[in-house]
């Protein structure tokens, strides 16, 4: 019978080191990409939350405008006087926020 055993071919230590280094660098690059994506996702979620709040504020303002404009002329005149010219009704106090917020 013929000897049919296969010889195990060993790679040189240099090739093994290069392959290990390649796989380590591949894993590190995948980890960096994952972390970068997570940071991007969290910032987009915060932006989405801010935009949702702005949408709700705008909807509230639109409803207020519709309510005012659907009223009679005296209501519209009063609203313009209060909003644009800072007028007040008799015996009414107006507080102004000077903090800038």
C-alpha positions in Angstrom: 0.0 0.0 0.0 1.1 3.4 -0.8 1.6 6.0 1.8 -1.4 8.3 1.3 -1.0 10.4 4.4 -1.0 14.1 3.7 1.7 16.3 4.9 0.5 19.1 7.0 1.7 22.3 5.5 2.7 24.8 8.2 2.6 28.5 7.5 5.5 30.5 8.4 5.3 32.5 11.6 5.5 35.7 9.6 2.4 34.8 7.5 0.5 33.8 10.7 1.4 37.1 12.3 0.3 39.1 9.3 -3.0 37.2 9.2 -3.7 37.8 12.9 -2.8 41.5 12.5 -5.2 41.7 9.5 -8.1 40.2 11.4 -7.4 42.3 14.5 -7.4 45.5 12.3 -10.6 44.3 10.6 -12.3 43.8 13.9 -11.2 47.2 15.2 -12.4 48.9 12.1 -15.8 47.2 12.4 -15.9 48.3 16.1 -15.1 51.9 15.2 -17.8 51.9 12.4 -20.4 50.5 14.9 -19.6 53.1 17.5 -19.7 55.9 14.9 -23.1 54.7 13.7 -24.5 54.6 17.3 -23.3 58.2 17.9 -24.9 59.2 14.6 -28.2 57.5 15.5 -28.4 59.1 18.9 -27.7 62.6 17.5 -30.4 62.0 14.9 -32.9 60.9 17.5 -32.2 64.1 19.5 -32.7 66.1 16.4 -36.0 64.3 15.7 -37.2 65.0 19.2 -36.4 68.7 18.8 -38.2 68.8 15.5 -41.2 67.1 16.9 -41.4 69.6 19.7 -41.1 72.4 17.1 -43.9 70.9 15.1 -46.2 70.7 18.2 -45.4 74.3 19.0 -46.2 75.4 15.5 -49.5 73.4 15.5 -50.5 75.2 18.7 -49.7 78.5 17.2 -51.6 77.7 14.1 -54.7 76.7 16.1 -54.4 80.0 18.1 -54.2 81.9 14.8 -57.2 80.1 13.4 -59.2 80.8 16.6 -58.3 84.4 16.5 -59.0 84.9 12.8 -62.3 83.0 13.0 -63.5 85.5 15.6 -65.1 88.9 14.9 -63.2 92.0 13.9 -62.9 93.3 17.5 -61.1 90.1 18.6 -58.6 90.5 15.7 -58.1 94.2 16.5 -57.5 93.3 20.1 -55.0 90.6 19.2 -53.1 92.9 16.9 -53.0 95.6 19.5 -51.7 93.3 22.2 -49.2 91.3 20.0 -47.8 94.0 17.7 -48.1 97.2 19.7 -47.8 95.7 23.3 -51.1 97.4 24.4 -52.9 96.3 27.5 -56.4 96.4 28.7 -57.3 98.8 31.4 -56.2 97.7 34.9 -54.1 94.9 33.3 -50.5 94.2 34.3 -48.0 92.9 31.7 -44.9 91.2 32.8 -41.9 91.1 30.5 -39.3 88.4 30.6 -35.9 90.2 30.3 -33.8 87.1 30.7 -33.8 86.5 27.0 -35.3 83.0 27.1 
